[in-house]
Amino acid sequence: MELGIYTFGELTTAPTTGHLLSPAQRLRDLIEEVELADQVGLDVFGLGEHHRSDYVVSAPAVVLAAAAERTKRIRLTSAVTVLSSDDPVRVFQNFATLDLLSNGRAEIMAGRGSFIESFPLFGYDLNDYDALFAEKLDLLLKIRSEERVTWSGQHRPSLDDQPIYPRPAREPLPVWIAVGGTPQSVVRAGALGLPLALAIIGGQPERFAPLVSLYREAGARAGHVPARLKVGINTHAYIADNSQQAGDEFFPSYAQVMTKIGRERGWPPTTRPQFEAMREPRGALAVGGPQEVIDKILFQHELFRHDRYLAQFSVGTMPHAQIMRSIELLGTRVAPVVRAEIARRSAV
């Protein structure tokens, strides 16, 4: 199983210090995080796209291109590209360029997005939320498979035998579909034979097992071989040297961000007892010492038999040194044990 990290590039006031980093410093720290993830042998690093003051990454491909020059092996992906409000031609060109710079390490994780700021920003109607994604995904996949593209739709000007360059180093450029639990999105990914990235940020992970089964069933009905139907699980996570330290370090920023989002969406404030409940073995949070996180990842693998696990370490701004230590522990203490156990299970 591939293991990695994703982040949204938080730019919030640190709850423990009251300090707000400059955007330039946050981006420099972010590049160091990608570099360390590569050095400790992690497989994937993802950057989310947001258009809000509390996140510094609105152009993931640009930041990942900088990271490509500081890394050698790690795959570089968006997490996610908000395809509904973007232009598939430019998305493909940006990530094909990243693929060339990184010697074939670029990926696109396409999604509809969990925030809506990009829709008015780029002149799209939220009433077209799903139609925009379906149409633009269709165009992106056509560009991926054909150098000269003829295409027409409702929400973008048509293309008539139009050449689109550059082409990536690796054909086809990997495209994952990111979903948050909508059955229709899961079925679409399976029918298209595209890898599925499932975000689990609350509740018990086993509640999502039927969605993974639905995805695989949809893929099988469409005639796709099982090896093509890859599944990734994305969760909030944090690793420290021991359980108490992990909870104490992660909770303040996590609660700050989740409470803020809750005010926007009608959720109650996040409390420490709720947080601790989600850290339990059957909860959604992979927050603890190395062994706790190992156990959590392996428990989820029993549920999903997934091919990739990505941890979102920074939910809100945390000290850079703490994030670096967490990356180090994931790469040196957690990943080797998880890989060895999953290899053992596969051999049985």
SVG drawing of the C-alpha trace seen along z (x, -y; Angstrom):
<svg xmlns="http://www.w3.org/2000/svg" viewBox="-29 -38 45 56">
<polyline fill="none" stroke="black" stroke-width="0.4" points="0.0,0.0 1.2,-3.5 1.4,-5.9 1.6,-9.7 0.4,-13.1 -1.8,-15.8 -2.4,-19.3 -4.4,-22.4 -1.5,-24.8 -3.3,-26.3 -2.7,-30.0 -4.5,-30.5 -3.4,-32.0 -1.8,-29.3 -4.0,-28.7 -1.2,-28.0 0.9,-31.1 -1.5,-33.5 1.1,-33.8 0.2,-34.2 2.8,-33.1 3.3,-35.1 2.2,-33.4 5.8,-33.3 7.0,-31.6 4.1,-29.1 5.0,-28.1 8.7,-27.7 7.7,-25.5 5.5,-23.5 8.3,-22.8 10.4,-21.6 7.6,-19.2 7.4,-17.7 11.2,-17.4 11.3,-15.5 8.4,-13.2 10.5,-12.2 13.6,-11.7 11.8,-9.3 10.4,-7.2 6.7,-8.2 5.0,-7.6 2.7,-10.6 2.3,-14.2 -0.9,-16.1 -1.9,-19.8 -5.5,-21.0 -6.9,-23.9 -8.7,-26.6 -9.6,-30.3 -9.9,-31.5 -7.8,-33.7 -7.1,-30.7 -5.3,-28.6 -2.2,-29.6 -2.5,-27.2 -4.8,-28.3 -2.6,-26.9 -1.4,-23.4 0.5,-22.7 2.7,-25.8 3.7,-24.7 4.2,-21.1 6.4,-22.2 8.7,-23.9 8.6,-20.7 9.5,-18.7 12.9,-20.4 13.6,-19.5 12.5,-15.8 13.4,-12.7 10.9,-9.9 7.6,-11.0 4.5,-11.4 3.0,-14.9 -0.7,-15.3 -3.5,-17.8 -5.8,-17.0 -8.0,-18.2 -8.3,-20.1 -11.7,-21.8 -12.5,-20.7 -16.0,-22.1 -14.7,-25.7 -11.5,-25.2 -10.7,-24.8 -9.8,-21.2 -7.4,-22.3 -5.4,-24.4 -5.6,-21.7 -4.1,-19.2 -1.4,-21.5 -0.4,-22.5 -0.1,-18.9 1.5,-17.7 4.1,-20.4 4.5,-19.2 4.9,-15.6 7.7,-16.7 9.5,-18.6 9.2,-15.7 10.1,-12.9 6.7,-11.4 5.5,-11.9 2.5,-14.1 -1.1,-13.1 -4.5,-14.9 -7.0,-14.3 -10.2,-15.8 -13.2,-16.7 -16.2,-19.0 -14.7,-20.7 -16.0,-21.1 -16.0,-24.9 -17.9,-27.0 -15.7,-30.2 -14.3,-29.2 -17.7,-29.2 -18.5,-32.9 -14.8,-33.7 -14.6,-32.1 -18.2,-33.0 -20.0,-29.6 -23.5,-29.0 -23.8,-26.7 -27.0,-25.3 -24.8,-23.6 -22.6,-22.0 -22.8,-18.4 -23.3,-19.1 -20.1,-21.2 -18.0,-18.4 -19.4,-15.7 -18.9,-17.7 -15.4,-18.9 -14.3,-15.5 -15.4,-14.2 -13.3,-16.8 -10.2,-16.2 -10.3,-12.5 -10.6,-13.1 -7.6,-15.5 -5.7,-12.8 -6.3,-10.2 -6.1,-12.3 -3.6,-14.9 -6.1,-16.5 -9.4,-17.1 -12.9,-17.5 -15.4,-18.1 -18.6,-20.0 -20.5,-20.7 -22.9,-23.2 -20.5,-25.0 -17.3,-25.5 -16.6,-26.6 -16.3,-23.6 -13.0,-22.3 -12.6,-21.3 -9.6,-19.2 -7.6,-21.3 -4.1,-20.1 -3.3,-20.4 0.3,-20.4 2.5,-19.7 2.0,-16.0 3.1,-14.4 6.1,-12.2 3.9,-9.4 0.9,-8.3 -1.9,-8.4 -1.5,-11.1 -3.1,-9.6 -6.5,-11.0 -8.1,-10.1 -11.7,-11.0 -12.1,-12.4 -15.4,-11.9 -16.7,-12.6 -19.4,-10.0 -21.9,-10.6 -23.0,-7.3 -23.5,-8.9 -19.9,-10.1 -18.6,-6.6 -20.6,-5.0 -19.3,-7.5 -15.7,-6.7 -16.2,-3.0 -18.0,-3.2 -15.2,-5.2 -12.5,-2.9 -10.8,-5.8 -9.1,-5.4 -11.2,-6.5 -10.0,-8.7 -12.5,-8.6 -12.2,-11.2 -13.3,-10.0 -13.2,-12.9 -16.0,-11.9 -18.0,-9.0 -16.9,-5.3 -14.9,-4.2 -17.0,-1.0 -19.9,-3.2 -18.0,-3.9 -17.3,-0.2 -20.6,0.1 -19.4,-2.9 -16.2,-1.1 -18.2,2.0 -20.5,-0.1 -17.5,-1.5 -16.0,1.9 -19.4,3.3 -19.9,0.3 -16.4,0.8 -17.0,4.6 -20.3,3.9 -18.5,1.5 -16.0,4.2 -13.0,2.8 -10.4,5.3 -10.1,5.2 -6.5,4.0 -7.6,0.8 -10.1,0.0 -7.7,-1.4 -9.0,-2.9 -7.4,-5.5 -8.5,-6.5 -7.8,-10.0 -8.2,-11.0 -7.1,-13.6 -4.1,-12.3 -1.1,-13.3 1.7,-11.3 3.8,-12.2 6.2,-10.2 3.3,-9.2 -0.5,-9.3 -0.9,-12.1 1.5,-14.3 -0.3,-13.7 -3.7,-14.6 -2.5,-17.7 -0.6,-19.0 -3.2,-18.3 -6.4,-19.2 -6.1,-23.0 -5.7,-23.7 -8.1,-20.9 -10.8,-22.2 -10.2,-25.8 -10.7,-24.9 -13.5,-22.4 -15.4,-24.8 -15.0,-27.6 -16.2,-25.4 -19.0,-24.2 -20.3,-27.8 -20.4,-28.1 -22.3,-24.8 -24.4,-24.6 -22.3,-22.1 -21.8,-22.4 -18.4,-23.4 -15.8,-20.7 -15.1,-19.5 -12.2,-17.5 -14.5,-14.5 -15.7,-14.4 -12.1,-14.5 -11.1,-11.7 -14.0,-9.6 -12.8,-9.9 -9.3,-8.8 -10.7,-5.4 -9.8,-2.4 -13.1,-2.6 -13.0,-6.4 -12.1,-8.5 -9.0,-10.2 -5.5,-8.6 -4.0,-10.7 -1.6,-9.1 1.7,-7.5 3.2,-5.4 1.6,-2.1 -1.8,-3.7 -1.6,-5.0 -0.3,-1.7 -3.3,0.1 -5.7,-2.5 -4.4,-2.2 -4.3,1.6 -7.9,1.7 -9.1,-0.4 -7.2,1.9 -9.2,4.8 -12.4,2.8 -11.4,1.5 -8.4,3.4 -7.3,0.1 -4.2,-0.7 -3.3,-4.1 -3.6,-5.9 -3.1,-9.7 -2.9,-11.5 -3.9,-15.2 -1.5,-16.2 -2.2,-19.9 -5.9,-20.8 -5.2,-24.3 -1.8,-25.9 0.6,-23.9 4.3,-24.6 6.5,-23.6 8.8,-21.5 5.9,-19.4 4.6,-18.7 8.2,-17.7 8.4,-15.3 5.1,-13.8 6.2,-13.3 9.4,-11.7 7.5,-9.3 5.1,-8.3 8.0,-7.5 10.4,-5.8 8.2,-4.2 4.7,-3.7 5.1,-3.1 7.6,-0.1 5.4,1.8 2.2,1.1 3.9,2.2 5.3,5.3 2.0,6.4 0.0,5.8 2.6,7.7 2.2,10.6 -1.6,10.5 -1.4,10.4 0.9,13.5 -1.5,15.6"/>
</svg>
